[in-house]
Amino acid sequence: MAFSSQNSKASKMGKGNISSPLSAGASKISKATPRLKVNRINFGNRRVISSPALESQSKTISLIENKLSETNRILVGIQKQLAQDYEARIADEKNKYEKLNQEKSKQNLLLRKVH
């Protein structure tokens, strides 16, 4: 049995001769071309675009900075008061120590004079 190539032609595969249940949906998908949205940024003029969101954010930052600076001023005041209190305590302790030493030295002198 010999095949005769003269009587049969080899068929080529293509869109028209393939049948598939998905081929109807595929043709609809293939016709739609995807569109990309591109944001263009121009750095030539270097302008800052102001928006309501940026303005409200800068106002919020400004309020926070004001609150922080006020808090810092309060803390510096507290630090100064603590430093003054500490110095006063040290001075009091030093005075007490000096008075005790003077009293001891007086007592020692009195004891020496008596003996």
Stockholm file with secondary structure:
# STOCKHOLM 1.0

chainA/1-115         MAFSSQNSKASKMGKGNISSPLSAGASKISKATPRLKVNRINFGNRRVISSPALESQSKTISLIENKLSETNRILVGIQKQLAQDYEARIADEKNKYEKLNQEKSKQNLLLRKVH
#=GR chainA/1-115 SS CCCCTTTCCCCCCCTTTCCCTTHHHHHHHHHCCCCCCCCCCCCSSCCCCCCHHHHHHHHHHHHHHHHHHHHHHHHHHHHHHHHHHHHHHHHHHHHHHHHHHHHHHHHHHHHHHHC
#=GC SS_cons         CCCCTTTCCCCCCCTTTCCCTTHHHHHHHHHCCCCCCCCCCCCSSCCCCCCHHHHHHHHHHHHHHHHHHHHHHHHHHHHHHHHHHHHHHHHHHHHHHHHHHHHHHHHHHHHHHHC
//
